[in-house]
């Protein structure tokens, strides 16, 4: 962190809390990155040695992680897109 021992007396509790929180966030992110590498490597090795006509596995099947929960939202269907366009057109026309 770059602090000298006598400078720790000057750190306020709020700043110390932020330092600890940042350290924990960094440690969690590094742990997730290591786990992600391990699980993708394991899935790759399993898929290389799988039999013919078998479903390949993904890394999420091997070891689910916290980052798997945050996926991009699915694209809306054509019907929903058409309805959205009709509603937008009605709103712009003032009807």
C-alpha positions as CSV (number, residue, x, y, z in Angstrom):
1,X,0.0,0.0,0.0
2,X,3.0,2.3,0.3
3,X,2.3,3.5,3.9
4,X,5.1,3.7,6.4
5,X,4.4,2.4,10.0
6,X,4.0,5.9,11.5
7,X,1.6,6.9,8.7
8,X,-1.0,4.3,9.8
9,X,-1.9,6.6,12.8
10,X,-3.2,9.2,10.3
11,X,-5.6,6.8,8.4
12,X,-9.2,7.4,9.3
13,X,-11.5,4.4,9.9
14,X,-13.5,5.1,6.7
15,X,-10.3,5.1,4.7
16,X,-9.1,1.9,6.4
17,X,-12.4,0.3,5.6
18,X,-12.1,1.2,1.9
19,X,-8.6,-0.2,1.8
20,X,-9.7,-3.5,3.3
21,X,-12.7,-3.7,1.0
22,X,-10.6,-3.0,-2.0
23,X,-8.2,-5.8,-1.0
24,X,-11.0,-8.2,-0.5
25,X,-12.5,-7.3,-3.9
26,X,-9.1,-7.8,-5.6
27,X,-8.6,-11.2,-3.9
28,X,-12.1,-12.4,-4.9
29,X,-11.5,-11.3,-8.5
30,X,-8.2,-13.1,-8.7
31,X,-9.8,-16.3,-7.2
32,X,-12.6,-16.1,-9.8
33,X,-10.0,-15.7,-12.6
34,X,-8.0,-18.8,-11.4
35,X,-11.2,-20.8,-11.0
36,X,-12.4,-19.7,-14.5
37,X,-9.1,-20.8,-16.1
38,X,-9.2,-24.2,-14.3
39,X,-12.8,-25.0,-15.2
40,X,-12.4,-24.0,-18.9
41,X,-9.2,-26.1,-19.1
42,X,-11.0,-29.1,-17.5
43,X,-14.0,-28.7,-19.9
44,X,-11.6,-28.5,-22.8
45,X,-9.8,-31.7,-21.8
46,X,-13.1,-33.5,-21.3
47,X,-14.4,-32.4,-24.7
48,X,-11.2,-33.5,-26.4
49,X,-11.7,-37.0,-25.1
50,X,-15.4,-37.3,-25.4
51,X,-17.0,-39.9,-27.6
52,X,-18.5,-39.3,-31.0
53,X,-22.2,-38.1,-31.0
54,X,-22.0,-36.9,-27.4
55,X,-22.9,-33.5,-26.1
56,X,-19.9,-31.3,-25.3
57,X,-19.8,-29.9,-21.8
58,X,-19.2,-26.3,-21.0
59,X,-17.2,-24.8,-18.1
60,X,-20.4,-23.8,-16.4
61,X,-21.4,-27.5,-16.1
62,X,-18.1,-28.3,-14.4
63,X,-17.9,-25.5,-11.8
64,X,-20.5,-22.7,-11.7
65,X,-19.0,-19.2,-10.8
66,X,-20.5,-16.0,-9.6
67,X,-19.8,-14.3,-12.9
68,X,-22.0,-16.8,-14.7
69,X,-25.1,-15.1,-13.2
70,X,-24.4,-11.9,-15.2
71,X,-25.1,-12.8,-18.8
72,X,-26.3,-10.5,-21.6
73,X,-30.1,-10.4,-21.8
74,X,-31.7,-12.5,-24.5
75,X,-32.8,-10.8,-27.7
76,X,-36.5,-10.2,-27.9
77,X,-38.5,-12.3,-30.4
78,X,-39.8,-10.9,-33.7
79,X,-43.3,-10.5,-32.4
80,X,-42.1,-8.4,-29.4
81,X,-40.0,-6.3,-31.7
82,X,-42.9,-5.7,-34.0
83,X,-45.1,-4.7,-31.1
84,X,-42.5,-2.3,-29.8
85,X,-42.2,-0.7,-33.2
86,X,-46.0,-0.3,-33.4
87,X,-46.2,1.2,-29.9
88,X,-43.3,3.6,-30.7
89,X,-45.0,4.6,-33.9
90,X,-48.3,5.3,-32.1
91,X,-46.5,7.3,-29.4
92,X,-44.7,9.4,-32.0
93,X,-47.9,10.0,-34.1
94,X,-49.7,11.1,-31.0
95,X,-52.6,8.6,-31.3
